[in-house]
């Protein structure tokens, strides 16, 4: 049984409020796990069944009629989630990466929805399931302490935190202001050296000329400004190359190959 997961809104700054539960934001793949008719099935947030990709989770001892929500990660030796590793594991059955299912919510128990229960009560129900499994970790969260936890995430170079109202219901298939994410962004100066003709993704490089990847996210007003500033050097069937234009982008951490992950426009540097 698939349940479309509750999604988060973004905010720029963390805060302290004992009316919220603070959790680490895991850098992995959102996963809905359900058990009905003695069969465990796994789904991505977009309702793609991926049961066969993670066979180590199929012997999880939970009652029929249970639906869990969590994130699949691969941990580095230091314990931090490794997004590239979990994607390697997702794409190839030959990958040796060990996955961990970090469960942070329960939506159904014994075939009955508990979505309208407050988060604190659902957390207690989750703990009562006694999920004793080598590949499963239950996320209890902390009361308040958003500022300190975010600073710790920055210190450890983790993705960020999530702040959830302690009394919030589970709002199926909704992006809710009751769940808030604060991303630990990095900021980097890069050069826009071109763009794709079909979907207008911007080609980025570092000031030393090495490739930095592609940027999709730029406000329409800034796109218009780019096109007013650009000086075209050459074209191919796929790309338009321009004289380099310096800008600042915000992004998640760099990949192992030095590319920027999910860069988005921040400001011009000209």
PyMOL commands that set and color helices and strands:
alter all, ss='L'
color gray80, all
select helices_A, chain A and resi 51-57+83-91+119-128+146-155+220-229
alter helices_A, ss='H'
color red, helices_A
select strands_A, chain A and resi 7-10+20-24+29-36+39-43+66-73+100-109+112-113+136-138+142-143+160-165+175-183+186-196+202-205+211-215+232-235+239-252+261-268
alter strands_A, ss='S'
color yellow, strands_A
deselect
rebuild
show_as cartoon
